Amino acid sequence: MNITEVRVWPVRNKESKIKATASIVIDGAIMIHDLRVVEGSNGLFVAMPSRKTTDGNYRDIAHPITAEAREVIQNKVLAEYQKLLASVS
């Protein structure tokens, strides 16, 4: 799996745990929107796009199958988020 493009947009509400939203392109062929950069208790992580179900829970719409794929996505999105922060400062 090769992530060929990452776009990140900051969230304007500084109090929110969601710090940014992102889109990625995989192998120049598949785009996934609405990933979120979230400030968790152990630092930043990338949450996959999800939808609220009729019972009030959330279910991922798209997600990596392997830990390695999740790590690749997280590393690429967080690196782009750090670049965004550096360019704003």
C-alpha positions in Angstrom: 0.0 0.0 0.0 1.4 3.4 -1.0 -0.2 6.6 0.2 0.3 8.9 -2.7 -1.3 12.1 -1.3 -2.3 13.5 2.1 -4.3 16.6 2.6 -4.9 18.1 6.1 -7.1 20.9 7.3 -6.9 22.3 10.8 -10.0 22.6 13.0 -10.6 26.2 14.1 -11.9 25.3 17.6 -8.8 25.2 19.7 -10.7 23.6 22.6 -11.7 20.6 20.5 -10.0 17.2 20.9 -10.2 17.0 17.1 -7.2 19.0 15.8 -7.6 18.4 12.1 -9.4 16.5 9.3 -7.6 14.8 6.5 -8.0 13.0 3.2 -5.6 10.4 1.8 -5.1 8.9 -1.7 -4.0 5.2 -1.8 -2.0 4.1 -4.8 -3.2 7.1 -6.8 -6.6 5.3 -7.1 -8.6 5.4 -3.9 -9.4 8.5 -1.8 -10.6 8.3 1.7 -12.1 11.5 3.3 -12.9 12.5 6.8 -10.0 11.0 8.8 -9.5 13.0 12.0 -6.4 13.9 13.9 -7.4 13.6 17.6 -5.7 14.5 20.8 -6.0 11.5 23.0 -4.8 10.7 26.5 -1.6 9.2 25.0 -1.0 11.9 22.3 -2.2 12.4 18.8 -3.8 9.6 16.8 -5.7 9.3 13.5 -9.4 8.2 13.7 -10.9 6.7 10.6 -14.1 8.0 9.1 -17.2 6.8 10.9 -21.0 7.0 10.9 -23.5 7.0 13.8 -25.7 3.9 13.8 -29.3 3.8 14.7 -28.4 2.6 18.2 -26.2 5.6 18.8 -22.9 3.9 18.4 -20.3 4.8 15.8 -19.0 2.4 13.2 -16.0 2.9 10.9 -16.9 3.4 7.2 -13.3 2.6 6.1 -10.5 1.2 8.1 -7.1 -0.6 7.7 -7.2 -4.4 8.0 -3.7 -4.8 9.3 -1.7 -3.0 12.1 1.0 -2.2 9.5 -1.5 -0.5 7.2 -2.9 1.5 10.2 0.7 2.6 11.1 1.4 3.7 7.5 -1.7 5.8 7.4 -1.2 7.3 10.9 2.5 8.1 10.2 1.7 9.8 6.9 -1.2 11.9 8.2 0.5 12.9 11.5 3.7 13.9 9.5 1.5 16.1 7.2 -0.2 17.6 10.3 3.2 18.5 11.8 4.2 20.2 8.6 0.9 22.2 8.7 1.6 23.3 12.3 5.2 24.3 11.4 4.0 26.4 8.4 1.4 28.2 10.5 3.9 29.0 13.3 
